[in-house]
Amino acid sequence: MSFLDCIETWEEVLLRPSNFYREMPKTGGYVDPVLFATVNLSISMLFYLFFNSEADVLIDAFSKAPMVAAIATLIGGIGALFIEATMLYVIYKVIGGTGTYEGTARFVLYASAAPMFIWIPLVGWIFGIYQFYLYLVGGKFVHNMSMERSALAILLLISLSFVSGILLYYLRKAWGV
């Protein structure tokens, strides 16, 4: 996937998600979606470092070992997207979805186009919410279900993530970590 292909894909995902996900191949491997997400995460990370005053921890890590920090951040970001895809796949299957894990991972990786703008002060959160909309549309087409059922899957993902976060917080506190 060339950089020009990334720009065209990015535009299609953000501006015409229904068309993109309707026509997106549900198979074909992970290379193109992972490359696309890597470009998005790299650009987002750079803008975040430049424009966010709370990025001191990342800036410190980058100043000491820039390549290690960059690679670790990208691997962590891609890993997080695959974890979300796994959670969504299970949720979609439980509520009657017919798609595959590969199709789910592909739409989640392509939805990484939205958080590329999350670094923008005061309005960045809108792009985080838009990423959930992209999940909603992607799930609709990959798992052959209504928007309402896909919305249920997204709400279950958010709820599960929230509960998991609370549990991890209290477990860390109980273990003194």
Residue, then its C-alpha position, 0 to 999 in steps of 0.5 A: m500500500s503506497f502513501l497515495d493509497c493510504i490517502e485515498t483509503w483514509e478519505e473513503v473511510l472518513l467521508r464515505p464509510s458505508n460505501f467503503y465498508r460495503e465494498m471492503p474485501k472481508t478477506g485478503g489478509y492483514v498487510d494492507p489494513v495494518l500498514f494503513a493503521t500504522v501510518n495513521l498511528s504514526i501521524s497521530m503520535l507525531f502530532y500528539l507529541f508536538f501539540n499536547s502539553e501532557a505528553d511529557v512521559l512520551i517525550d522523555a521516552f523519545s528523547k532517551a531511545p527514540m526508535v525503541a519508543a516509536i516502535a513500542t508505541l506503534i506495536g502497542g497501538i496495533g495490538a490494542l486495535f487487534i484486542e478491540a477487534t477480538m472483543l468486537y468479534v466475540i460480541y458480534k458472534v454472541i448477538g448473531g453476527t455472521g462475519t469472520y474475525e478477519g473481516t472484523a479486524r480489517f474494519v477496526l484497523y481501517a477505522s483507525a483513520a478517525p483517531m488520527f485527529i484526536w490530538i486536536p485540542l477541544v475537538g479531538w474527542i469528536f474523532g474518538i466518537y466518530q471511530f465508534y461510528l466507523y465500527l458501527v458501520g463496519g460491523k453492519f456490513v461485515h456481520n450482515m446485521s442492522m445498524e441497531r444490532s451493530a450499535l448494541a455491539i458497540l455499546l457492549l464493547i464500551s460497557l465491557s471496556f469500562v467494567s474491565g478498566i474499573l476491575l483493573y484499577y481495583l486489582r492494581k490497587a489491591w496488589g499495590v502496583 
